[in-house]
Structures are given as structure tokens and as C-alpha cells.
Amino acid sequence: MKRKWLAVGIILLSLGTCINPANAQDTEKTLQTSRGEWLYVGGSGPGNYTGIQDAIDNANIGDNIYVFSGYYIGNITVSKSLRIIGEDPDTTIINGNGEVIIVNIIANEVKISGFTLEKGKTMGIRMEWRDSIILSNLTIKNMREGIFNWMNSNIIIDNVSFLSNDIGIGVNNVCNCNITHCMFSGNDLGISDGGFYSTTHDGSLYIIQNIFIHNYRAIGLYYCIVSNGRTLVRRNTFNQNQYGITLDNCKKVDIIENNI
């Protein structure tokens, strides 16, 4: 038992080191426990970039980009496997300035966390035909579609707040998508699943432990006719929505232990 808790303590200590690069920037030290180099945007450190896209363009595959709190205007394209971390989602804001897409992910193995995305024209985050994407600790608001998720696999969307969007997450033809611990409030449609028709791929969608409040329609599942996979809606809370869960032409949908 002592060995077990010692191992857990070492893991937590390592994680704490990985997610606090601001201290490393202040002391001009390199984080030895992290994969890749660290690049910095904003702040007052020597060599910091002023724009997020500039840091992305100069990064190598596997690098980490840490963005200090600030107001960043314009859209970004993530074309490499990177980890992009905002200092605080409440104070690290990307203003799309009317661009169609605020964050366009065109690479695999991308992790984005710690931002608010606002004032884009159509999509907060767009990803198509991608694999192994993690989106966490974000706020996406006032968009036509918060996250456009089409033909992707192994997607994790965790601890994201979707506020006053037409659609929070649009899920279409995905393989193994996990939506957990998210907040959907004031959206016309929280999660829209357009289905998966393949007979050879795992089209599983897991919607677990999320909160849906004051949406017109919380979850809409349409044509979920997957042969190898399932849709699981479990342990979510639905409060004061016009419609909680809508299903149309679906198979293999399990709705378990929800509070509606």
C-alpha cells in the first residue's frame, strides 16, 4: 500500500510539473519532464511570440506552446502535433474577429486547453479526418457551431463550456468520441449526432457526466445506425431544457442513470 501511494504521489508531482510552464519561463529553465520544447506567447519573457500562429509556425512536431493571459485577435491553424495551453480560460481569449473558423485543426495528436473562443463567424473549432485530439478546459460561446467534429477518431472533449451557440458540438461519422464533464447552457442544440453508417468501424459515442441547462434541445441523435459501436448517454443532468433527448432513426443507444 505504501508503494502504491508513493507511485501515485510521484505521478501527481510529475503532472504538476508538466502543466505549470509559466514558472519555467520566469526562471529560464527547461521542463525536463515534458515531451518537446516549450514556446511562449505573450508575457514579458525574452523571445516570447506575440501571436499564437507565429509560435505554431515555428514549433516542431511534439512541442508545447504556452499562451499567457491576454486578448488574441484572429484565427489559427494547427498543422502539427502540438500541445497548446492557455494560462486561464477566463483571461486567455481568442477573438475570431469574424473569421469563419477560429481554430482549424489539420493535424493528428493535438491537445488544446485553457482558452475562451469567441466572436467567430461560424465555427469555434473545426476538425475533419483527424485522430487523437484532446480538447479540454475551454469556453466556446456565441458561435454557429462550437466544435465541428466530422470523420474523426479517438476524440476527447472534456470540461468545455458551450454557451449560447446554435450548436454546441456537431458529431458526424466519428469513431470513439468521448464528451465528458462539459456544460451546455443557452444553446439551440447542445450535442447533435448525425450518425455513423459504417459496418466496419467503431462508431461509439460516449456522452457522460455533462450538464445541460436552459438549452432549447439538449441532445439530438439522428440516424445513429452504427453496426460496430454504440451511443451511451449516462449520468448527465438535464435541467430546464425545452427538449432533453431527441432520437430519430437510431439503434444501439443506451440512456442510463441520467437526471432529467
Secondary structure, DSSP 8 states (H G I E B T S, - for coil): -HHHHHHHHHHHHHHHHHT-HHHHHHTT---TTSSS-EEEESSSSTT-BSSHHHHHHH--TT-EEEE-SEEEES-EEE-SS-EEEES-TTTEEEE-TT-SEEEEE-SSSEEEES-EEE--SSEEEEEES-EEEEEEEEEEES-SEEEEEES-EEEEEEEEEEES-SEEEEEES-EEEEEES-EEES-SEEEEE-----SSSB--EEEES-EEES-SEEEEEE----SB--EEEES-EEES-SEEEEEES--SEEEES-B-
